[in-house]
Amino acid sequence: IVGVKSVVIPNAWDCDDGWNEIKNCGSPDKWKRIFWSGGASHAADWEVCFDAISEIMTERDNVRLTIMGFLPPCIDTNRNLPQFKGRIEFQGFSEPETYYETIHGIRADVGIAPIRETTFNTSKSAIKFLEYSLIGMPTVASDWAPYNQVIVDKKNGRLVKTKEEWKKAICFYLDKGDKSKEMIEQAR
């Protein structure tokens, strides 16, 4: 429409919406959990972290992969491998009206935000970092826009590039609950 100014409102959340206290964050049982949520547009993004996740699951029998939304094909086609069998917690998409209620109950030790270096991905928001911070988990993200525009590495999250960096950062959060809580505080 001529003469009408458009405004883009970035993804936003209410920080005072009854989120878990930081002391109550993390997996509530004997399992350690790696969390990811997203849609089909992230299928290829999983290529940047799949090998690291697979190795962690192979080396640690107390880790589960918790996925909400879209089940990435690399996980779906490998779910019967020994390292994944019986250790994937999957919940499909929820209705928009119940999404906020659903994520209030997510309890995991680390959230991942893999993203490939593409022009399209540069235009995305860092909503996963915001969601994970509010849910109460630290974020390990690809060192690429939009995440490297909001995450200060080792202060409010982790930025990684290589398989070894993915693995080391994720394992750090699986092992260091107190340090995770400090990062969550900084992220919030």
N, C-alpha and C positions, 0 to 999 in steps of 0.2 A: 504494500500500500504506500503510495507516494506521501511523503511528509510524516510518516510514522517511524519513530526511532525504535529499533529493536534492542533489547537488552538480553544478554545471556546470563542466566543465574546458574552458577556452578552447583554441583552436587553439594548438599548441605545437610547436616544432622543437628539435632538438638543435644548438646553436650550434657544437659541437665535432665535427661529422660530416664532416670532410674537404672543406669548401668551398674553392673556389679562393682562393688568396692574392689580396689586393686588387690587387697589382701585375700579376696575370695576368687581371684582369677586363676586360670590354669585348669588342667584336667582334674576332675573330681574323684578319680579312682586310680588304680594301679597303672593304667595305660598313660603313655605320653602321646599327645595328638598334634599332628601337623594339619592345619586347616587351609582350605581354599574354597572360595565361592566365585562363581562367574558364569558366563554364558558361552555359547558356541563361538563367538568371535575370538575367544581366547584359546581355541583348540591348538593352533600351531604354536602359541606362546609356551605351551607346556614343554616344547622341545628344549628350552633353555634350562629346565630343572629336572626333567624326568630321570635322567641317569643318576643324579645325586639322590633323589627321593628313593629310587630303586635300591641303591647301595645302602642307604640308611635303613630301609626296611629289611634288607638282607642281614645287615650286621646287628640290628637291635630287634629282638623279638618282643619288646614291650611297647612298640610304636604302632599307632594306627593312623591311617590317612582319612581325614574327615572332609567330605566334599559336599557342597550345597549348590544346587542349581543344575549345571550341565556336567555330565560325566565325560571328561576328555577321552578321546579315542585311544590315546596311548595307555591310559589306565584301564579302560574297558577291555581292550584286546589282551591285556596282560594280567587281568584280575585273578586268573587261576594259577599264576606262577606262585611258587611257595612263599615268596616274600610278601605277596599281596593277599593270598587266599584267606578269607575270613577276617581280614584286617582293614577293610575299606568300609567306612561308615558313610553311606550316601543318602542324601535327601534331595529329591528333585526340586523343581521350582515351586515356590509358594505363591499364593495370591498376593498382590501388592498390599492388600489390607492386613494380611497376617505376617508379612515379611519382618517388620520391626519387632513384633512379638516373638517371632521365631528366633531371630538372632540374639535377643536378650538372653536366651538359654544356651547359647553356644559356649562351650568350655573347652579350650584347647591351649596348648603351650606356645605355639607359634603359628602365625599366619603367613602364607607365601603369596607373593605378587609377581609371578613371572611375566615378562613382556619382551617381545622381540624388538629389535631396533628397526622400526619401520616408520615412515612418515605418518601413516594412519595412527599408529600407537602414540606418537608424539602428541596427537590431538586429544587423547583421552584424559580423563581426570584421575586423580590419585585417590579415588573413592575407597579402594580396598584398604589403603593405609588408614584412612579416617574410620572406616567400619571396624577394622581390627583393633585400633586403639580404643575405640569406645567399648567394644566387646570385652576388651581386657587382655589382648595378646600382642606381643611385639611382632613387627613385620620384617620379613626378609624379602627384599624386592630387587628386581633387575636395576642395575645402575644405568638408567635410561629415563628420559622424560616419559611420563610426568613425575615418576617417583623421586628422581634425583633433584627435583625442584622443591620438595617438601621434607624429605628425609635427610637428616644430617647423620652420616654414617657413624655408628657406635655411640650416638647420643640419644636419638629418638627412634632408632631402627637400624637396619643393616642394608647396605647397597652392595650387590655382588654381580660378578660377570661370568666367572668360570665355574665349572662343575665342582671343583675343589672348594671355591669360595661359598657356593650354595651349601655344600655339605657341612663345612666348618661352621657357618653362621647358624644353620638350622640346629645342628647338634649343640652349639653353645646354648641356645635357648631351651632345648630339651633337658640340658643338664644344670643350668644355672637359674633356678627359679627366682632368687633374690635379685639378681642382675636384671632379669626380665621385668620385674616389677618397677625397677628404677627407669627402665626405658619406656614402659607404659606411662608412667607419670610424666616423663618429658614429652612423649607424643601427645598425651591429652592436653 
